[in-house]
């Protein structure tokens, strides 16, 4: 077993400790390690949905401008190394093994969680590589998330919706408070979608409490989507110091244009105007957004892969699918057991004529579904059946499309679902980081 394989096995072994909210362990490590979190200027991104899109666009804008940019996101689709990137390139196997060795003793002694350990590796790696700016996606909530050990240059909140209520609270105001825990004295806060009005008021109150200047996207930025196709979105942007028409993203959907606009707005603040429009265009066009509205054709069958994993994200997905007017889908869904999976399935019914709910081989044992647990509920939804695996669900769904009873296969429900589908469809290798940009270039070359 290589050092890298051993590192991965030991890291994944930390999943036994589940989710633990709190900063004590991470702060203790950073103090012992000479404060790697202070050696890089960071942008911290919190919110219920759209964090990954905003992080990817912001990272790509930095790279396009010649700024050495680190990006830490979670979870991954296919390979762990997708979580930690510099200028779009995943951390190498040897660097990951070295990073784990550096934190291993401390992590094991304190029984730290998988996410805590991963965050420490990222912070050490970015400091050692002397990046110019780092983009950190919050894992869960914000106030007690491991990434909140940093004192960022800018804080971003994408939106507030219901998710992870067992950890963050049962209502939007409480959840907003948890995400506002990222606010730091004097650090500007950029909020994308503050709806409903009660959430906006709560965020303003939290910002005032810590003396953090807070701004809202639609007070300063005008966004207008001009055209959507299965392969991209074209939109106009007008911000405080930069405007451009016909900016293009490699994914389809109004919500992706919103995430890109939020990233561009934050980028305007991080840099000195004027912006080079050619560079901005290149940065957005090359943003790496794997598993987001990703259309692929497999053996002649159109397949749409999307990592929507809560009610709000499913609503956005179904709206986008309906706007594409591609006909009826057959569904392959894999949803973690602690999500509102019945509601998510019911909402997907608006775009899918039939489908399969599938078991997930990569899901944590405590969050996986089994047929025995869902049999009675599925009996009330005859349009969706159970399948033990994504691979089996895909085979059945593709047969439906070939038989003419649907126009495409829709794969969604979680990152695990899309990651397994990419491997099962032979669109990705299980031991190689999946990069959508590279996959698209390979498809064009073929």
C-alpha positions in Angstrom: 0.0 0.0 0.0 1.4 3.4 -1.0 1.7 6.3 1.4 -1.1 8.0 -0.4 -3.4 5.0 -0.2 -2.6 4.6 3.5 -3.3 8.3 4.1 -6.7 8.0 2.4 -7.6 4.9 4.4 -6.7 6.6 7.6 -8.5 9.8 6.7 -11.7 8.0 5.8 -11.4 6.1 9.0 -12.1 9.4 10.8 -15.6 9.3 9.4 -16.5 7.1 12.4 -16.5 10.4 14.4 -19.3 11.8 12.3 -20.0 15.5 12.3 -18.7 17.5 15.3 -19.4 21.2 15.5 -16.7 23.4 17.1 -13.4 25.1 16.5 -11.3 24.1 19.5 -9.4 21.3 17.8 -8.7 23.3 14.6 -7.6 26.3 16.6 -5.3 24.2 18.8 -3.6 22.7 15.8 -3.1 26.1 14.0 -1.5 27.5 17.2 0.8 24.6 17.5 1.7 24.7 13.7 2.6 28.4 13.7 -0.8 29.7 12.4 -0.9 28.6 8.7 -4.4 30.1 8.5 -2.9 33.5 8.9 -0.3 33.3 6.1 -2.9 33.5 3.2 -5.6 36.0 2.5 -8.9 34.1 2.3 -12.4 34.5 0.9 -14.8 32.4 3.0 -18.1 31.3 1.3 -21.1 30.1 3.3 -24.7 29.5 2.3 -27.1 26.7 1.7 -26.8 26.3 -2.0 -24.5 27.6 -4.7 -21.3 27.7 -2.6 -19.4 25.4 -5.0 -20.4 27.5 -8.0 -19.4 30.8 -6.4 -16.1 29.2 -5.2 -15.3 27.7 -8.6 -16.0 31.0 -10.4 -14.0 33.1 -8.0 -11.1 30.7 -8.1 -11.2 30.7 -11.9 -11.3 34.5 -12.0 -8.2 34.6 -9.8 -6.3 32.1 -12.0 -7.2 33.9 -15.2 -5.9 37.2 -13.7 -2.5 35.5 -13.0 -3.2 35.3 -9.2 -2.1 32.0 -7.7 -5.4 30.9 -6.2 -6.2 28.0 -3.9 -9.7 26.5 -3.6 -11.0 24.2 -0.9 -14.4 22.7 -1.5 -16.4 19.7 -0.3 -17.5 17.1 -0.9 -15.7 15.5 -3.8 -17.4 13.6 -6.7 -14.9 10.9 -7.6 -11.5 11.4 -5.9 -10.6 13.1 -2.6 -8.0 15.3 -4.2 -10.8 17.3 -6.0 -11.3 19.1 -2.6 -7.9 20.9 -2.6 -6.8 22.7 -5.8 -4.4 25.5 -6.8 -5.2 27.2 -10.1 -7.6 24.4 -10.9 -5.1 21.6 -10.4 -5.9 19.0 -7.7 -3.4 18.4 -4.9 -0.9 15.6 -5.9 -1.0 12.2 -4.3 2.4 12.8 -2.7 1.4 16.2 -1.4 -1.7 14.8 0.1 0.2 12.0 1.8 2.7 14.5 3.1 -0.1 16.7 4.4 -1.7 13.8 6.2 1.6 12.9 7.8 2.0 16.4 9.0 -1.3 16.5 10.9 -1.8 12.8 11.6 -0.5 12.6 15.2 -2.4 15.6 16.3 -5.6 14.5 14.6 -5.5 10.9 15.9 -4.7 12.0 19.5 -7.7 14.3 19.6 -10.0 12.0 17.6 -10.7 14.8 15.1 -13.3 14.4 12.4 -12.7 13.8 8.7 -13.6 17.4 7.8 -11.5 18.9 10.5 -8.4 16.9 9.3 -9.1 17.7 5.7 -9.3 21.4 6.5 -6.0 21.3 8.3 -4.3 19.7 5.3 -5.7 22.3 3.0 -4.6 25.2 5.2 -1.1 23.8 5.6 -0.8 23.1 1.8 -1.9 26.6 0.8 0.5 28.2 3.2 3.4 26.0 2.1 2.6 26.7 -1.6 2.5 30.5 -0.9 -0.7 31.1 -2.8 -1.8 34.7 -3.3 -5.4 34.1 -2.3 -7.5 31.2 -1.0 -11.2 30.4 -1.5 -12.7 28.4 1.3 -16.1 26.8 1.0 -17.8 26.3 4.4 -18.6 22.7 5.1 -21.6 23.0 7.4 -23.2 26.2 8.8 -20.4 28.6 9.5 -20.2 29.7 13.2 -18.7 26.4 14.3 -17.3 25.2 10.9 -13.6 24.3 10.7 -13.0 26.8 8.0 -14.0 29.6 10.4 -10.6 29.4 12.0 -9.4 32.0 9.3 -9.9 35.7 9.4 -11.0 36.3 5.8 -10.5 39.3 3.6 -14.1 38.9 2.4 -17.1 36.8 3.6 -19.7 35.6 1.1 -23.2 34.3 1.9 -24.9 32.8 -1.1 -28.4 32.2 0.3 -30.3 30.8 3.2 -32.6 27.7 2.9 -33.6 24.7 4.9 -30.9 22.0 5.1 -29.1 20.1 7.9 -31.8 21.2 10.3 -30.6 18.6 12.8 -27.3 20.6 13.1 -28.3 24.1 12.2 -31.8 24.6 13.5 -35.4 24.1 12.3 -36.1 27.6 10.8 -34.5 30.0 8.4 -33.7 32.7 11.1 -31.8 30.2 13.2 -29.9 28.8 10.2 -29.1 32.4 9.1 -27.6 33.0 12.5 -25.4 29.9 12.2 -24.1 31.1 8.8 -23.7 34.6 10.0 -21.2 33.1 12.5 -18.6 33.6 9.7 -18.9 37.4 10.1 -15.8 39.0 11.5 -15.1 42.6 12.8 -14.3 44.9 9.9 -14.5 42.2 7.3 -17.0 43.0 4.5 -19.9 40.6 4.0 -21.4 40.1 0.5 -24.8 38.5 0.4 -26.3 37.0 -2.7 -30.0 36.2 -2.0 -31.2 37.4 1.5 -34.8 36.3 1.0 -37.2 36.3 2.8 -37.1 39.7 4.4 -36.8 38.2 7.9 -33.5 36.6 6.8 -32.1 39.9 5.5 -33.0 41.6 8.8 -31.3 38.8 10.8 -28.1 39.1 8.7 -28.0 42.8 9.1 -28.5 42.4 12.9 -25.6 39.9 13.1 -23.3 42.1 11.0 -24.0 45.1 13.2 -23.3 43.0 16.3 -19.7 42.3 15.2 -19.2 45.6 13.2 -19.0 43.9 9.8 -20.0 46.0 6.8 -22.7 44.1 4.9 -23.8 44.5 1.3 -26.4 42.8 -0.9 -26.0 41.8 -4.5 -29.1 43.2 -6.0 -28.5 46.6 -4.3 -25.3 47.0 -6.3 -25.4 44.5 -9.2 -27.7 44.0 -12.2 -27.8 40.5 -13.6 -29.8 39.5 -16.7 -29.7 36.0 -18.3 -29.8 36.3 -22.1 -29.7 32.7 -23.3 -29.6 29.2 -21.9 -28.7 26.0 -23.7 -27.9 22.6 -22.4 -24.2 23.5 -22.7 -24.1 27.0 -21.2 -25.6 30.2 -19.9 -25.0 33.7 -21.3 -25.7 36.7 -19.1 -25.1 40.4 -18.7 -23.5 41.8 -15.6 -23.3 45.4 -14.3 -21.5 46.0 -11.0 -19.9 48.8 -9.1 -16.8 49.1 -11.3 -17.3 46.6 -14.2 -19.9 45.8 -16.7 -20.1 43.4 -19.6 -22.7 41.8 -21.9 -22.8 38.2 -23.0 -20.6 36.7 -20.3 -20.7 32.9 -20.7 -20.7 30.0 -18.2 -20.2 26.3 -19.2 -23.4 25.3 -17.3 -27.0 26.0 -17.9 -29.3 27.7 -15.4 -30.2 31.1 -13.9 -28.8 30.0 -10.5 -25.4 29.4 -12.0 -25.4 32.9 -13.5 -26.3 34.2 -10.1 -23.4 32.3 -8.5 -21.0 33.7 -11.1 -22.3 37.2 -10.6 -21.8 36.9 -6.9 -18.2 35.7 -7.5 -17.5 38.6 -9.9 -18.9 41.1 -7.5 -16.6 39.8 -4.7 -13.7 39.8 -7.2 -14.3 43.5 -8.0 -13.8 44.2 -4.3 -10.6 42.1 -3.9 -8.9 43.8 -6.8 -8.2 47.3 -8.1 -10.3 48.4 -11.1 -10.5 48.4 -14.0 -11.1 44.8 -14.8 -9.9 43.4 -18.1 -13.1 42.1 -19.9 -11.2 39.6 -21.9 -9.7 38.0 -18.8 -13.0 38.0 -17.0 -14.7 36.3 -19.9 -11.9 33.6 -20.0 -12.2 33.1 -16.2 -15.9 32.4 -16.3 -15.8 30.3 -19.5 -13.2 28.0 -17.9 -14.8 27.7 -14.5 -14.6 24.1 -13.4 -18.1 23.1 -12.3 -18.2 19.3 -12.3 -21.6 17.6 -11.7 -23.6 20.8 -12.1 -26.1 20.6 -15.0 -23.6 18.4 -16.8 -24.9 16.9 -20.0 -23.1 13.8 -21.4 -24.1 11.4 -24.1 -23.4 7.7 -23.3 -24.0 5.1 -26.0 -26.3 7.5 -27.7 -28.4 8.3 -24.6 -28.4 11.9 -23.3 -27.7 12.0 -19.5 -28.0 15.0 -17.3 -26.0 14.9 -14.0 -26.6 17.4 -11.2 -25.6 17.3 -7.6 -28.8 18.9 -6.2 -29.1 17.5 -2.7 -31.8 19.4 -0.8 -35.3 20.8 -1.5 -34.2 24.2 -2.7 -31.6 22.8 -5.0 -34.1 20.3 -6.5 -36.5 23.2 -7.2 -33.8 25.0 -9.1 -32.9 21.9 -11.0 -36.5 21.2 -12.0 -37.0 24.8 -13.1 -33.9 24.6 -15.3 -35.0 21.2 -16.8 -38.4 22.6 -17.6 -36.9 25.7 -19.3 -34.7 23.5 -21.5 -37.8 21.8 -23.0 -35.9 18.6 -23.6 -38.9 16.4 -23.0 -39.5 13.9 -20.1 -36.7 12.4 -18.1 -36.3 9.1 -16.5 -34.9 9.5 -13.0 -31.9 7.9 -11.3 -31.8 9.3 -7.8 -29.6 8.6 -4.8 -30.4 10.5 -1.7 -28.9 10.3 1.8 -31.3 9.0 4.4 -31.1 12.1 6.6 -32.4 14.4 3.7 -36.1 15.0 3.1 -36.0 12.4 0.3 -39.8 11.9 -0.1 -40.3 15.6 -0.7 -37.3 15.7 -3.1 -38.8 12.7 -5.1 -42.2 14.3 -5.2 -40.7 17.5 -6.7 -38.7 15.6 -9.3 -42.0 14.0 -10.4 -42.6 17.3 -12.4 -39.9 16.4 -14.9 -39.6 12.6 -14.7 -42.1 10.1 -16.0 -40.6 7.3 -14.0 -37.5 6.5 -12.1 -35.4 4.6 -9.6 -34.3 5.4 -6.1 -30.9 3.8 -5.6 -28.6 2.6 -2.9 -25.3 4.4 -2.7 -22.1 2.4 -2.2 -20.0 5.4 -1.2 -22.4 6.9 1.3 -21.4 6.9 5.0 -23.0 3.8 6.7 -25.0 6.0 9.0 -26.5 8.0 6.2 -27.1 5.3 3.6 -30.6 4.0 2.5 -31.7 0.4 2.4 -34.8 -1.0 0.6 -36.3 -2.2 3.9 -36.5 1.4 5.1 -38.2 2.8 2.1 -40.3 0.0 0.7 -43.6 1.2 2.2 -43.1 4.8 1.2 -42.2 3.9 -2.4 -45.4 1.7 -2.5 -47.3 5.0 -2.4 -45.2 6.4 -5.4 -45.6 3.7 -8.1 -43.7 5.9 -10.6 -40.4 5.3 -8.7 -38.9 1.9 -7.8 -36.0 0.8 -5.8 -32.6 -0.3 -7.2 -29.7 -1.5 -5.1 -27.1 0.5 -7.0 -26.7 3.5 -9.2 -25.2 1.2 -11.8 -28.3 -0.9 -11.9 -30.6 2.1 -11.9 -28.6 3.6 -14.8 -28.9 0.4 -16.9 -32.7 0.3 -16.4 -33.1 4.1 -17.1 -31.1 4.0 -20.3 -33.2 1.1 -21.5 -36.3 3.3 -21.0 -34.8 6.0 -23.1 -33.7 3.6 -25.8 -37.3 2.2 -25.8 -38.7 5.7 -26.6 -40.5 6.2 -23.2 -38.3 9.1 -22.2 -35.9 11.5 -23.8 -33.0 11.6 -21.3 -31.8 10.2 -18.0 -31.6 12.6 -15.1 -29.1 11.6 -12.4 -29.3 13.6 -9.1 -29.8 13.6 -5.4 -26.3 13.9 -3.9 -22.6 14.2 -4.8 -22.3 10.5 -4.1 -24.9 9.8 -6.8 -23.2 11.8 -9.5 -19.8 10.6 -8.6 -20.9 6.9 -8.7 -22.7 7.5 -12.0 -19.6 9.1 -13.6 -17.6 6.0 -12.7 -20.3 3.5 -13.6 -20.8 5.2 -17.0 -17.0 5.1 -17.6 -16.9 8.9 -17.8 -14.4 9.0 -14.9 -11.9 6.8 -13.1 -12.4 6.1 -9.5 -8.8 6.8 -8.6 -8.4 10.1 -10.6 -9.7 13.5 -9.7 -12.6 14.4 -11.9 -12.3 17.8 -13.6 -15.2 18.8 -15.8 -13.1 21.2 -17.9 -10.8 18.3 -18.8 -13.7 16.0 -19.5 -15.2 18.6 -21.9 -11.9 19.1 -23.7 -11.6 15.3 -24.1 -15.1 15.1 -25.5 -14.4 17.8 -28.0 -11.2 16.1 -29.0 -13.0 12.8 -29.6 
